[in-house]
Amino acid sequence: MIAEEDLRDPKEQPPSDVQTDRGNNEYLLYTGQILDELPMVYASLSFLYAILEMESTEKGPIYKYASPLIISFCAVFTAVYLYLPSFFIFFVVAFIACVLTLVYRCSIIFRNPSTLRSQKVFIIASISLYIGGWLFFWIPEVLFCDQIQALNFHSWWHVSSTVGAFLMVIFATFQRELVKGRKPEIIYATVLGVPILPYVHIPNSIPSEKLKVKQEIKKLVDVAVVVELDSPVLRKKNLKR
């Protein structure tokens, strides 16, 4: 019987040393490996940008060049990765650098006395699942794939990284809405009465400043109506009637 990998286009097969270094990914074509690994960098940079611009206002971003720099880096990084399979080690270094920078920025928010305790829990849970999954699932699976293949560590890495990323989205969304002057709430969707899935609820979609302006305008309108009704001209008209 002809092995499945013998039927593949030789041009699409990565060198053998790249395959054996990537554990479970050796069963993917190189394009599949790229689609599996590059999103790790993209997601980390996306979260990093969200944290960096957490305090930005309507006047503009805090770091004006962060967005174009991140987009340019992703474009160049992807282009090089497409043509250089041996670039894998640089991918690992880039991913570690992104995650460590993200952890550092989150630690600043964590140490802030104004950060709510519930948000600190989300920070710890998110980073623990994301980094813990990478350390205890992804790395062992890459290094000892043949010995622990039956444990499906790579699959567990995807589970832990997905949950960790989801919790980071909850944390970033809540903090951003808090900065914008809204009153976000963490609510849990329940299954059979058990709280399972957290999400951010905004009781009032109008920012507090705009709401105050709207209330002031309403007060002025009410005062104007009262003054008009109490005017001498209007009272004379009512007496004639």
N, C-alpha and C positions, 0 to 999 in steps of 0.2 A: 504494500500500500504506500502511496506517495504521501509524505507528510504535508500537512496543510501549509506550513511556511515555505515549502518548496514550490508551491503554486503561486506565491506572491511575486510581484514584479521585483526583480533584484534591485532596481533603482530606488524602490521605496523602502527597502530593508536597511535599517541602520547597521553600522558595524557591530560585530559580535560583542566587542568590549562595552559598547554603549548599552546593548540589550542586557547583558548580565549585571551591569551596574544599577539597573533600574528596577530590579525585582519583578513584581507582577506586571510591570509595563512592558516586559520583553515579549508579551503575547500580543502587543498592539503594533500596528504599523507606526512608522515614525510620526506621521501626521496625527495619529491618535495620541501618541506620547506628548506631542506639543499641546494638543487641546486639553490634555490632562494636567500639564505642568505650568503652562503660562498663566492660566487663570489664578494660580496661587499668588503670583506676583501682582497681577491686575487687582485682585481683591484686597491685598495688603495695602497697595498704594491708594486705592479708593478710600479705604477706611482712614488711612493716614491723612489724606486731603480733607476728609470730613472733620477729623479732629483738629487739624490745623486751622480750619476756617470756622471753628465752633463759635467764636466770639465776633465774627464779622457782622457788619451792619449794612444798611441800605446804601451807605456811602461807597461801598466797594469791598473787595476782599482784603484781608490782612496781609497776605503774601501774594502780591500781584503776579509774580512770575511762577508761583507754585503749579498752577494748572497747566500752562504751556510746557513747563519743564517736565512734568510727570507724563504728559501725553507724548512729548518728543522722546523721552526715555523709553516708554513702552513701545513706540514705533520702531526705534533703532534696535532695541533689545529683541523684539520679535523678528525683525528682518535678519539679524545676525544668527539667531537661533534656528531659523529656517534653513540656513545654508551651512551651519557648522554644528553637526551633531555632538562634537567634542566640547561644545560650549556648555555642556551640562553642569560642570563644576562651577561656572560663573553664575548659572541659574541658582544653584544652591546658595552661593555667597550673597547674591542679590536678594533672595528670599529672606535669608537670615537678617540681612541689614534692614530690610523693610519692616520685618516683624519687631526687631529690637527697637527701631525708631518709634514704631507704633506703641510699643509697651512703655517707652520713656514718656511719650506725650500723654498717654493715659494715666501714668503714675502722677503727673503734675495735677491732673484733674482729681485724681484719687486723694491727693494730699490736701486739696483745697477744702478748708473748713465748711464752705457753703455747699459742697457736694452732698446730696442726700445719701443716706445709708443704703437705701434700696439701689441707687445707682452704683455705689461701690461694689455691691454684690454682683451686679451685672458685669462690671469691669473684671472682677476676679474670675467669675464663671466663664466669661467669654475668652479671656486670655488663657486660662487654665486648659479649657477644652481645645483651643486652637494650637497652642504650643505643646500641650501634653500629648495630643493626638499625633503631632509631628514627631515628637521625641520617642514616644512609646509604641507607635504603630508604623509610621512612614519610614523612619530610619532603620529599625530592626528588619522591616520587610525588605528594604533595599539591600542590607548587608547579609541577611541570612534567608534569602528567599527560598532556596531549595529545602532548607530544614524546617521552616515554619509556614510553608505555602498553604497547608491545610487550615491554618488559623484565619486566613483571609484578612490579615492585618491592613492591607491596602484599602479594603472596603470599610473597615472600621475607622481608618483615617478620614475617609470621605464623610462618614457619619459625624465624627467629632468636629471636623473642620466646618461642616455645614451648620451644626448647632451653635458652635462658637461664633461663626459669622452672623448668624441670626440674632444672637444676644447682643453682639456689637451694634447691629442695626437698631435694635431697641434702645440701647444706651445712647447712641449718637442722636437718634431722633428725639428722645426725651430731652436731652441736654440742649439741643438746638432750639426746640420749642420753648424751653425754659428761658433761654437767653433772649428770645424774641418777645418775651413778656407775656406769653400765654400761660395757661395753667394745665399742663399735661398730666395725665393720670395713667398709671400702669394698671391695666385690667387683664384678668386671666379668663380665657375661654375655658369652659369646663366640659368634661366628659364624664357622665354619670355622677355629676356633682363634685368631681375632682378637678381642681385648677390645673390645667395642662399648658396651654399656649398663651404667653403674655403678648400684649400689644399695647400701643400707645393711643390713648383716647384724649381728644382735645374738646373739652366741654364747650368752649366758645371759640369759634374760628376767627373772630375779629381780634386783632392785637389790642392790648389794653390801652395804648395811646390813642388809637383810632376810636376805640369805644368811648374814651373820655371826651374826645372832640365831639362825637355824635351826641353824647349826653348833654354837653354844654350847648350845642346848637338847639337841642330840643327844649332846654330850659329857656333860652333866649326867645324861641318861638312862643312858648307858653306865656312868658312875661309880656311879649308884644300883643298877644291876643287879649290878655287881661287888661292891659293899658287901653287898647282900642275899645273894648267893651265898656270901660269906665270913663270914656271921653265925654265931655259936655255935649258935643254934637250928637253923639249916638243916644245919649239920655233924652235929649229934646225930641228926637225922632220917636223914641219909645213912648214919650208922654203924649205926643200928637196922636199916636195910634190908640 
